[in-house]
């Protein structure tokens, strides 16, 4: 692979890493809010012991779980991008 192609790929991977890290920051904020909401809904369900409160708790927990899964996917993507970046840097022998 030519040096120019490697540098272009490095630039692309770097941009993708920046976007993924920004996305992770947003997801972390959203996950914190959804987790707090799920915790509050769980407490309300325990105190009120009504079917509606239990449904609200399950829904809130489902949203928090979905966001946690999204976070895991982004973390995995970041790890893969970092690995790709390391491989490209090794090819350049810059490190």
Biopython code that builds the backbone (N, CA, C, O; Angstrom):
import numpy as np
from Bio.PDB.StructureBuilder import StructureBuilder

atoms = [
    (1, "UNK", "N", (0.848, -1.175, 0.000)),
    (1, "UNK", "CA", (0.000, 0.000, 0.000)),
    (1, "UNK", "C", (0.894, 1.238, 0.000)),
    (1, "UNK", "O", (1.881, 1.296, 0.733)),
    (2, "UNK", "N", (0.549, 2.219, -0.818)),
    (2, "UNK", "CA", (1.377, 3.416, -0.915)),
    (2, "UNK", "C", (1.198, 4.294, 0.317)),
    (2, "UNK", "O", (0.176, 4.245, 1.001)),
    (3, "UNK", "N", (2.199, 5.077, 0.571)),
    (3, "UNK", "CA", (2.180, 5.984, 1.722)),
    (3, "UNK", "C", (1.001, 6.953, 1.633)),
    (3, "UNK", "O", (0.348, 7.242, 2.635)),
    (4, "UNK", "N", (0.739, 7.446, 0.437)),
    (4, "UNK", "CA", (-0.360, 8.399, 0.246)),
    (4, "UNK", "C", (-1.709, 7.750, 0.565)),
    (4, "UNK", "O", (-2.563, 8.378, 1.190)),
    (5, "UNK", "N", (-1.900, 6.526, 0.149)),
    (5, "UNK", "CA", (-3.141, 5.814, 0.432)),
    (5, "UNK", "C", (-3.285, 5.556, 1.935)),
    (5, "UNK", "O", (-4.372, 5.700, 2.495)),
    (6, "UNK", "N", (-2.211, 5.185, 2.561)),
    (6, "UNK", "CA", (-2.231, 4.953, 4.018)),
    (6, "UNK", "C", (-2.590, 6.241, 4.748)),
    (6, "UNK", "O", (-3.386, 6.226, 5.688)),
    (7, "UNK", "N", (-2.003, 7.355, 4.316)),
    (7, "UNK", "CA", (-2.296, 8.634, 4.967)),
    (7, "UNK", "C", (-3.759, 9.029, 4.772)),
    (7, "UNK", "O", (-4.388, 9.560, 5.687)),
    (8, "UNK", "N", (-4.299, 8.767, 3.578)),
    (8, "UNK", "CA", (-5.712, 9.059, 3.331)),
    (8, "UNK", "C", (-6.604, 8.204, 4.232)),
    (8, "UNK", "O", (-7.575, 8.691, 4.810)),
    (9, "UNK", "N", (-6.257, 6.932, 4.337)),
    (9, "UNK", "CA", (-7.041, 6.040, 5.205)),
    (9, "UNK", "C", (-6.924, 6.457, 6.664)),
    (9, "UNK", "O", (-7.904, 6.393, 7.406)),
    (10, "UNK", "N", (-5.734, 6.884, 7.082)),
    (10, "UNK", "CA", (-5.554, 7.370, 8.452)),
    (10, "UNK", "C", (-6.431, 8.589, 8.723)),
    (10, "UNK", "O", (-7.041, 8.700, 9.787)),
    (11, "UNK", "N", (-6.488, 9.493, 7.763)),
    (11, "UNK", "CA", (-7.320, 10.689, 7.910)),
    (11, "UNK", "C", (-8.788, 10.296, 8.049)),
    (11, "UNK", "O", (-9.506, 10.839, 8.890)),
    (12, "UNK", "N", (-9.224, 9.362, 7.231)),
    (12, "UNK", "CA", (-10.603, 8.891, 7.289)),
    (12, "UNK", "C", (-10.903, 8.222, 8.628)),
    (12, "UNK", "O", (-11.931, 8.493, 9.247)),
    (13, "UNK", "N", (-10.011, 7.359, 9.064)),
    (13, "UNK", "CA", (-10.205, 6.662, 10.346)),
    (13, "UNK", "C", (-10.225, 7.671, 11.490)),
    (13, "UNK", "O", (-11.014, 7.534, 12.425)),
    (14, "UNK", "N", (-9.369, 8.674, 11.422)),
    (14, "UNK", "CA", (-9.324, 9.697, 12.471)),
    (14, "UNK", "C", (-10.660, 10.446, 12.547)),
    (14, "UNK", "O", (-11.192, 10.667, 13.635)),
    (15, "UNK", "N", (-11.193, 10.832, 11.390)),
    (15, "UNK", "CA", (-12.488, 11.524, 11.375)),
    (15, "UNK", "C", (-13.592, 10.636, 11.945)),
    (15, "UNK", "O", (-14.438, 11.096, 12.712)),
    (16, "UNK", "N", (-13.574, 9.379, 11.568)),
    (16, "UNK", "CA", (-14.582, 8.447, 12.069)),
    (16, "UNK", "C", (-14.448, 8.249, 13.581)),
    (16, "UNK", "O", (-15.449, 8.125, 14.286)),
    (17, "UNK", "N", (-13.217, 8.219, 14.071)),
    (17, "UNK", "CA", (-12.988, 8.100, 15.514)),
    (17, "UNK", "C", (-13.539, 9.319, 16.253)),
    (17, "UNK", "O", (-14.176, 9.179, 17.297)),
    (18, "UNK", "N", (-13.296, 10.494, 15.720)),
    (18, "UNK", "CA", (-13.813, 11.710, 16.357)),
    (18, "UNK", "C", (-15.338, 11.679, 16.434)),
    (18, "UNK", "O", (-15.922, 11.987, 17.472)),
    (19, "UNK", "N", (-15.976, 11.302, 15.325)),
    (19, "UNK", "CA", (-17.444, 11.227, 15.316)),
    (19, "UNK", "C", (-17.945, 10.178, 16.305)),
    (19, "UNK", "O", (-18.916, 10.416, 17.024)),
    (20, "UNK", "N", (-17.296, 9.036, 16.345)),
    (20, "UNK", "CA", (-17.721, 7.970, 17.255)),
    (20, "UNK", "C", (-17.549, 8.397, 18.716)),
    (20, "UNK", "O", (-18.392, 8.086, 19.558)),
    (21, "UNK", "N", (-16.480, 9.094, 19.011)),
    (21, "UNK", "CA", (-16.269, 9.558, 20.391)),
    (21, "UNK", "C", (-17.292, 10.626, 20.774)),
    (21, "UNK", "O", (-17.744, 10.670, 21.919)),
    (22, "UNK", "N", (-17.660, 11.488, 19.823)),
    (22, "UNK", "CA", (-18.707, 12.474, 20.094)),
    (22, "UNK", "C", (-20.044, 11.772, 20.322)),
    (22, "UNK", "O", (-20.800, 12.132, 21.224)),
    (23, "UNK", "N", (-20.323, 10.776, 19.500)),
    (23, "UNK", "CA", (-21.551, 10.006, 19.653)),
    (23, "UNK", "C", (-21.576, 9.311, 21.016)),
    (23, "UNK", "O", (-22.619, 9.254, 21.667)),
    (24, "UNK", "N", (-20.439, 8.788, 21.441)),
    (24, "UNK", "CA", (-20.360, 8.124, 22.741)),
    (24, "UNK", "C", (-20.651, 9.104, 23.871)),
    (24, "UNK", "O", (-21.323, 8.749, 24.839)),
    (25, "UNK", "N", (-20.155, 10.327, 23.757)),
    (25, "UNK", "CA", (-20.412, 11.332, 24.795)),
    (25, "UNK", "C", (-21.911, 11.622, 24.895)),
    (25, "UNK", "O", (-22.449, 11.742, 25.996)),
    (26, "UNK", "N", (-22.577, 11.735, 23.759)),
    (26, "UNK", "CA", (-24.021, 11.986, 23.758)),
    (26, "UNK", "C", (-24.763, 10.792, 24.349)),
    (26, "UNK", "O", (-25.673, 10.957, 25.161)),
    (27, "UNK", "N", (-24.371, 9.605, 23.941)),
    (27, "UNK", "CA", (-25.023, 8.395, 24.454)),
    (27, "UNK", "C", (-24.834, 8.284, 25.965)),
    (27, "UNK", "O", (-25.763, 7.905, 26.679)),
    (28, "UNK", "N", (-23.642, 8.610, 26.453)),
    (28, "UNK", "CA", (-23.404, 8.548, 27.898)),
    (28, "UNK", "C", (-24.348, 9.480, 28.662)),
    (28, "UNK", "O", (-24.868, 9.117, 29.717)),
    (29, "UNK", "N", (-24.564, 10.688, 28.118)),
    (29, "UNK", "CA", (-25.488, 11.624, 28.763)),
    (29, "UNK", "C", (-26.910, 11.081, 28.737)),
    (29, "UNK", "O", (-27.618, 11.122, 29.743)),
    (30, "UNK", "N", (-27.326, 10.571, 27.574)),
    (30, "UNK", "CA", (-28.675, 10.037, 27.461)),
    (30, "UNK", "C", (-28.869, 8.809, 28.346)),
    (30, "UNK", "O", (-29.924, 8.638, 28.956)),
    (31, "UNK", "N", (-27.859, 7.968, 28.413)),
    (31, "UNK", "CA", (-27.950, 6.772, 29.244)),
    (31, "UNK", "C", (-28.090, 7.135, 30.716)),
    (31, "UNK", "O", (-28.838, 6.486, 31.447)),
    (32, "UNK", "N", (-27.384, 8.156, 31.148)),
    (32, "UNK", "CA", (-27.495, 8.590, 32.547)),
    (32, "UNK", "C", (-28.921, 9.034, 32.856)),
    (32, "UNK", "O", (-29.472, 8.690, 33.902)),
    (33, "UNK", "N", (-29.510, 9.794, 31.951)),
    (33, "UNK", "CA", (-30.876, 10.273, 32.161)),
    (33, "UNK", "C", (-31.860, 9.099, 32.146)),
    (33, "UNK", "O", (-32.730, 9.003, 33.011)),
    (34, "UNK", "N", (-31.717, 8.211, 31.164)),
    (34, "UNK", "CA", (-32.630, 7.073, 31.066)),
    (34, "UNK", "C", (-32.484, 6.126, 32.255)),
    (34, "UNK", "O", (-33.475, 5.574, 32.733)),
    (35, "UNK", "N", (-31.267, 5.937, 32.728)),
    (35, "UNK", "CA", (-31.049, 5.077, 33.897)),
    (35, "UNK", "C", (-31.683, 5.684, 35.148)),
    (35, "UNK", "O", (-32.299, 4.979, 35.947)),
    (36, "UNK", "N", (-31.525, 6.997, 35.308)),
    (36, "UNK", "CA", (-32.169, 7.665, 36.446)),
    (36, "UNK", "C", (-33.688, 7.530, 36.370)),
    (36, "UNK", "O", (-34.356, 7.262, 37.368)),
    (37, "UNK", "N", (-34.210, 7.721, 35.173)),
    (37, "UNK", "CA", (-35.667, 7.598, 34.991)),
    (37, "UNK", "C", (-36.129, 6.174, 35.301)),
    (37, "UNK", "O", (-37.172, 5.983, 35.927)),
    (38, "UNK", "N", (-35.367, 5.184, 34.870)),
    (38, "UNK", "CA", (-35.722, 3.786, 35.146)),
    (38, "UNK", "C", (-35.672, 3.499, 36.645)),
    (38, "UNK", "O", (-36.525, 2.784, 37.173)),
    (39, "UNK", "N", (-34.675, 4.056, 37.327)),
    (39, "UNK", "CA", (-34.580, 3.862, 38.781)),
    (39, "UNK", "C", (-35.772, 4.490, 39.501)),
    (39, "UNK", "O", (-36.349, 3.894, 40.411)),
    (40, "UNK", "N", (-36.129, 5.700, 39.080)),
    (40, "UNK", "CA", (-37.279, 6.372, 39.688)),
    (40, "UNK", "C", (-38.567, 5.595, 39.423)),
    (40, "UNK", "O", (-39.407, 5.454, 40.311)),
    (41, "UNK", "N", (-38.715, 5.097, 38.206)),
    (41, "UNK", "CA", (-39.915, 4.326, 37.859)),
    (41, "UNK", "C", (-39.966, 3.033, 38.671)),
    (41, "UNK", "O", (-41.042, 2.595, 39.081)),
    (42, "UNK", "N", (-38.810, 2.427, 38.902)),
    (42, "UNK", "CA", (-38.767, 1.204, 39.703)),
    (42, "UNK", "C", (-39.221, 1.490, 41.130)),
    (42, "UNK", "O", (-39.978, 0.710, 41.708)),
    (43, "UNK", "N", (-38.763, 2.605, 41.702)),
    (43, "UNK", "CA", (-39.176, 2.968, 43.059)),
    (43, "UNK", "C", (-40.676, 3.262, 43.120)),
    (43, "UNK", "O", (-41.360, 2.850, 44.056)),
    (44, "UNK", "N", (-41.179, 3.982, 42.106)),
    (44, "UNK", "CA", (-42.618, 4.272, 42.071)),
    (44, "UNK", "C", (-43.422, 2.975, 41.979)),
    (44, "UNK", "O", (-44.465, 2.835, 42.618)),
    (45, "UNK", "N", (-42.929, 2.034, 41.183)),
    (45, "UNK", "CA", (-43.636, 0.757, 41.035)),
    (45, "UNK", "C", (-43.628, -0.019, 42.347)),
    (45, "UNK", "O", (-44.617, -0.666, 42.690)),
    (46, "UNK", "N", (-42.528, 0.040, 43.077)),
    (46, "UNK", "CA", (-42.464, -0.656, 44.361)),
    (46, "UNK", "C", (-43.406, -0.043, 45.378)),
    (46, "UNK", "O", (-44.058, -0.750, 46.146)),
    (47, "UNK", "N", (-43.471, 1.293, 45.374)),
    (47, "UNK", "CA", (-44.301, 1.981, 46.361)),
    (47, "UNK", "C", (-45.783, 1.862, 46.019)),
    (47, "UNK", "O", (-46.601, 1.571, 46.892)),
    (48, "UNK", "N", (-46.128, 2.083, 44.759)),
    (48, "UNK", "CA", (-47.542, 2.116, 44.399)),
    (48, "UNK", "C", (-48.141, 0.730, 44.185)),
    (48, "UNK", "O", (-49.332, 0.522, 44.416)),
    (49, "UNK", "N", (-47.321, -0.212, 43.748)),
    (49, "UNK", "CA", (-47.769, -1.586, 43.488)),
    (49, "UNK", "C", (-48.980, -1.644, 42.557)),
    (49, "UNK", "O", (-49.879, -2.462, 42.754)),
    (50, "UNK", "N", (-49.001, -0.777, 41.546)),
    (50, "UNK", "CA", (-50.091, -0.795, 40.574)),
    (50, "UNK", "C", (-49.584, -1.353, 39.246)),
    (50, "UNK", "O", (-48.401, -1.232, 38.927)),
    (51, "UNK", "N", (-50.476, -1.957, 38.483)),
    (51, "UNK", "CA", (-50.063, -2.484, 37.173)),
    (51, "UNK", "C", (-49.516, -1.399, 36.246)),
    (51, "UNK", "O", (-48.566, -1.640, 35.502)),
    (52, "UNK", "N", (-50.107, -0.217, 36.288)),
    (52, "UNK", "CA", (-49.635, 0.875, 35.430)),
    (52, "UNK", "C", (-48.209, 1.278, 35.788)),
    (52, "UNK", "O", (-47.394, 1.523, 34.898)),
    (53, "UNK", "N", (-47.907, 1.349, 37.054)),
    (53, "UNK", "CA", (-46.555, 1.713, 37.484)),
    (53, "UNK", "C", (-45.547, 0.651, 37.048)),
    (53, "UNK", "O", (-44.416, 0.972, 36.682)),
    (54, "UNK", "N", (-45.959, -0.602, 37.089)),
    (54, "UNK", "CA", (-45.063, -1.679, 36.649)),
    (54, "UNK", "C", (-44.807, -1.606, 35.146)),
    (54, "UNK", "O", (-43.689, -1.848, 34.691)),
    (55, "UNK", "N", (-45.840, -1.275, 34.378)),
    (55, "UNK", "CA", (-45.674, -1.120, 32.933)),
    (55, "UNK", "C", (-44.729, 0.043, 32.639)),
    (55, "UNK", "O", (-43.849, -0.072, 31.785)),
    (56, "UNK", "N", (-44.906, 1.145, 33.331)),
    (56, "UNK", "CA", (-44.022, 2.307, 33.144)),
    (56, "UNK", "C", (-42.582, 1.959, 33.509)),
    (56, "UNK", "O", (-41.641, 2.398, 32.849)),
    (57, "UNK", "N", (-42.422, 1.169, 34.561)),
    (57, "UNK", "CA", (-41.072, 0.763, 34.973)),
    (57, "UNK", "C", (-40.434, -0.114, 33.918)),
    (57, "UNK", "O", (-39.265, 0.080, 33.583)),
    (58, "UNK", "N", (-41.174, -1.074, 33.387)),
    (58, "UNK", "CA", (-40.625, -1.951, 32.339)),
    (58, "UNK", "C", (-40.251, -1.162, 31.091)),
    (58, "UNK", "O", (-39.209, -1.405, 30.482)),
    (59, "UNK", "N", (-41.115, -0.206, 30.713)),
    (59, "UNK", "CA", (-40.816, 0.622, 29.545)),
    (59, "UNK", "C", (-39.550, 1.452, 29.765)),
    (59, "UNK", "O", (-38.687, 1.534, 28.890)),
    (60, "UNK", "N", (-39.455, 2.058, 30.930)),
    (60, "UNK", "CA", (-38.282, 2.879, 31.232)),
    (60, "UNK", "C", (-37.018, 2.028, 31.241)),
    (60, "UNK", "O", (-35.976, 2.459, 30.746)),
    (61, "UNK", "N", (-37.103, 0.832, 31.797)),
    (61, "UNK", "CA", (-35.941, -0.058, 31.836)),
    (61, "UNK", "C", (-35.571, -0.525, 30.431)),
    (61, "UNK", "O", (-34.389, -0.649, 30.110)),
    (62, "UNK", "N", (-36.570, -0.783, 29.596)),
    (62, "UNK", "CA", (-36.328, -1.207, 28.221)),
    (62, "UNK", "C", (-35.569, -0.108, 27.447)),
    (62, "UNK", "O", (-34.653, -0.397, 26.678)),
    (63, "UNK", "N", (-35.969, 1.145, 27.667)),
    (63, "UNK", "CA", (-35.278, 2.256, 27.006)),
    (63, "UNK", "C", (-33.826, 2.361, 27.489)),
    (63, "UNK", "O", (-32.910, 2.565, 26.692)),
    (64, "UNK", "N", (-33.635, 2.220, 28.782)),
    (64, "UNK", "CA", (-32.276, 2.290, 29.331)),
    (64, "UNK", "C", (-31.423, 1.133, 28.807)),
    (64, "UNK", "O", (-30.250, 1.323, 28.488)),
    (65, "UNK", "N", (-32.000, -0.049, 28.720)),
    (65, "UNK", "CA", (-31.268, -1.209, 28.205)),
    (65, "UNK", "C", (-30.896, -1.017, 26.734)),
    (65, "UNK", "O", (-29.790, -1.363, 26.318)),
    (66, "UNK", "N", (-31.823, -0.466, 25.953)),
    (66, "UNK", "CA", (-31.548, -0.219, 24.530)),
    (66, "UNK", "C", (-30.406, 0.778, 24.372)),
    (66, "UNK", "O", (-29.549, 0.615, 23.504)),
    (67, "UNK", "N", (-30.397, 1.806, 25.208)),
    (67, "UNK", "CA", (-29.322, 2.797, 25.128)),
    (67, "UNK", "C", (-28.002, 2.173, 25.567)),
    (67, "UNK", "O", (-26.956, 2.496, 25.004)),
    (68, "UNK", "N", (-28.028, 1.300, 26.545)),
    (68, "UNK", "CA", (-26.809, 0.608, 26.976)),
    (68, "UNK", "C", (-26.270, -0.271, 25.846)),
    (68, "UNK", "O", (-25.058, -0.370, 25.658)),
    (69, "UNK", "N", (-27.166, -0.905, 25.102)),
    (69, "UNK", "CA", (-26.736, -1.708, 23.952)),
    (69, "UNK", "C", (-26.126, -0.831, 22.871)),
    (69, "UNK", "O", (-25.130, -1.205, 22.251)),
    (70, "UNK", "N", (-26.720, 0.333, 22.643)),
    (70, "UNK", "CA", (-26.161, 1.278, 21.667)),
    (70, "UNK", "C", (-24.774, 1.727, 22.092)),
    (70, "UNK", "O", (-23.867, 1.843, 21.268)),
    (71, "UNK", "N", (-24.618, 1.976, 23.375)),
    (71, "UNK", "CA", (-23.319, 2.391, 23.896)),
    (71, "UNK", "C", (-22.272, 1.307, 23.664)),
    (71, "UNK", "O", (-21.147, 1.591, 23.253)),
    (72, "UNK", "N", (-22.657, 0.064, 23.932)),
    (72, "UNK", "CA", (-21.727, -1.045, 23.739)),
    (72, "UNK", "C", (-21.298, -1.155, 22.276)),
    (72, "UNK", "O", (-20.136, -1.442, 21.985)),
    (73, "UNK", "N", (-22.233, -0.927, 21.361)),
    (73, "UNK", "CA", (-21.909, -0.988, 19.934)),
    (73, "UNK", "C", (-20.937, 0.117, 19.545)),
    (73, "UNK", "O", (-20.021, -0.112, 18.755)),
    (74, "UNK", "N", (-21.127, 1.305, 20.088)),
    (74, "UNK", "CA", (-20.228, 2.425, 19.766)),
    (74, "UNK", "C", (-18.848, 2.182, 20.373)),
    (74, "UNK", "O", (-17.833, 2.470, 19.738)),
    (75, "UNK", "N", (-18.801, 1.661, 21.582)),
    (75, "UNK", "CA", (-17.515, 1.344, 22.211)),
    (75, "UNK", "C", (-16.761, 0.302, 21.387)),
    (75, "UNK", "O", (-15.548, 0.405, 21.202)),
    (76, "UNK", "N", (-17.482, -0.689, 20.899)),
    (76, "UNK", "CA", (-16.867, -1.713, 20.047)),
    (76, "UNK", "C", (-16.342, -1.094, 18.752)),
    (76, "UNK", "O", (-15.246, -1.424, 18.297)),
    (77, "UNK", "N", (-17.116, -0.211, 18.174)),
    (77, "UNK", "CA", (-16.708, 0.470, 16.943)),
    (77, "UNK", "C", (-15.449, 1.306, 17.174)),
    (77, "UNK", "O", (-14.548, 1.321, 16.334)),
    (78, "UNK", "N", (-15.389, 1.990, 18.292)),
    (78, "UNK", "CA", (-14.204, 2.799, 18.622)),
    (78, "UNK", "C", (-12.980, 1.899, 18.758)),
    (78, "UNK", "O", (-11.902, 2.235, 18.267)),
    (79, "UNK", "N", (-13.142, 0.771, 19.414)),
    (79, "UNK", "CA", (-12.014, -0.153, 19.579)),
    (79, "UNK", "C", (-11.522, -0.658, 18.222)),
    (79, "UNK", "O", (-10.318, -0.768, 17.994)),
    (80, "UNK", "N", (-12.455, -0.960, 17.330)),
    (80, "UNK", "CA", (-12.072, -1.437, 15.994)),
    (80, "UNK", "C", (-11.358, -0.333, 15.207)),
    (80, "UNK", "O", (-10.370, -0.594, 14.521)),
    (81, "UNK", "N", (-11.860, 0.890, 15.310)),
    (81, "UNK", "CA", (-11.223, 2.010, 14.615)),
    (81, "UNK", "C", (-9.821, 2.279, 15.165)),
    (81, "UNK", "O", (-8.896, 2.572, 14.408)),
    (82, "UNK", "N", (-9.675, 2.177, 16.481)),
    (82, "UNK", "CA", (-8.352, 2.369, 17.082)),
    (82, "UNK", "C", (-7.385, 1.287, 16.635)),
    (82, "UNK", "O", (-6.208, 1.561, 16.398)),
    (83, "UNK", "N", (-7.871, 0.068, 16.520)),
    (83, "UNK", "CA", (-7.040, -1.039, 16.053)),
    (83, "UNK", "C", (-6.614, -0.795, 14.588)),
    (83, "UNK", "O", (-5.458, -1.007, 14.223)),
    (84, "UNK", "N", (-7.559, -0.353, 13.776)),
    (84, "UNK", "CA", (-7.249, -0.040, 12.383)),
    (84, "UNK", "C", (-6.228, 1.087, 12.293)),
    (84, "UNK", "O", (-5.301, 1.038, 11.485)),
    (85, "UNK", "N", (-6.408, 2.098, 13.128)),
    (85, "UNK", "CA", (-5.476, 3.218, 13.138)),
    (85, "UNK", "C", (-4.078, 2.745, 13.526)),
    (85, "UNK", "O", (-3.090, 3.153, 12.915)),
    (86, "UNK", "N", (-3.997, 1.894, 14.528)),
    (86, "UNK", "CA", (-2.695, 1.364, 14.943)),
    (86, "UNK", "C", (-2.031, 0.572, 13.821)),
    (86, "UNK", "O", (-0.825, 0.684, 13.601)),
    (87, "UNK", "N", (-2.825, -0.224, 13.118)),
    (87, "UNK", "CA", (-2.269, -1.006, 12.009)),
    (87, "UNK", "C", (-1.749, -0.098, 10.899)),
    (87, "UNK", "O", (-0.686, -0.349, 10.331)),
    (88, "UNK", "N", (-2.498, 0.952, 10.595)),
    (88, "UNK", "CA", (-2.055, 1.886, 9.552)),
    (88, "UNK", "C", (-0.796, 2.631, 9.980)),
    (88, "UNK", "O", (0.106, 2.855, 9.172)),
    (89, "UNK", "N", (-0.739, 3.010, 11.240)),
    (89, "UNK", "CA", (0.466, 3.690, 11.738)),
    (89, "UNK", "C", (1.668, 2.755, 11.699)),
    (89, "UNK", "O", (2.785, 3.184, 11.410)),
    (90, "UNK", "N", (1.439, 1.480, 11.988)),
    (90, "UNK", "CA", (2.537, 0.504, 11.899)),
    (90, "UNK", "C", (3.050, 0.404, 10.458)),
    (90, "UNK", "O", (4.251, 0.283, 10.220)),
    (91, "UNK", "N", (2.123, 0.458, 9.512)),
    (91, "UNK", "CA", (2.535, 0.396, 8.109)),
    (91, "UNK", "C", (3.352, 1.614, 7.702)),
    (91, "UNK", "O", (4.250, 1.528, 6.864)),
    (92, "UNK", "N", (3.022, 2.748, 8.311)),
    (92, "UNK", "CA", (3.796, 3.962, 8.042)),
    (92, "UNK", "C", (5.113, 3.963, 8.812)),
    (92, "UNK", "O", (6.051, 4.686, 8.477)),
    (93, "UNK", "N", (5.155, 3.141, 9.844)),
    (93, "UNK", "CA", (6.307, 3.073, 10.729)),
    (93, "UNK", "C", (6.568, 4.424, 11.392)),
    (93, "UNK", "O", (7.710, 4.864, 11.522)),
    (94, "UNK", "N", (5.465, 5.072, 11.811)),
    (94, "UNK", "CA", (5.529, 6.394, 12.443)),
    (94, "UNK", "C", (5.636, 6.273, 13.942)),
    (94, "UNK", "O", (6.219, 7.137, 14.598)),
    (95, "UNK", "N", (5.089, 5.227, 14.486)),
    (95, "UNK", "CA", (4.982, 5.099, 15.946)),
    (95, "UNK", "C", (6.279, 4.936, 16.604)),
    (95, "UNK", "O", (6.341, 4.817, 17.828)),
]
sb = StructureBuilder()
sb.init_structure("model")
sb.init_model(0)
sb.init_chain("A")
sb.init_seg("    ")
for serial, (resi, resn, name, xyz) in enumerate(atoms, 1):
    if name == "N":
        sb.init_residue(resn, " ", resi, " ")
    sb.init_atom(name, np.array(xyz, "f"), 0.0, 1.0, " ", f" {name:<3s}", serial, name[0])
structure = sb.get_structure()
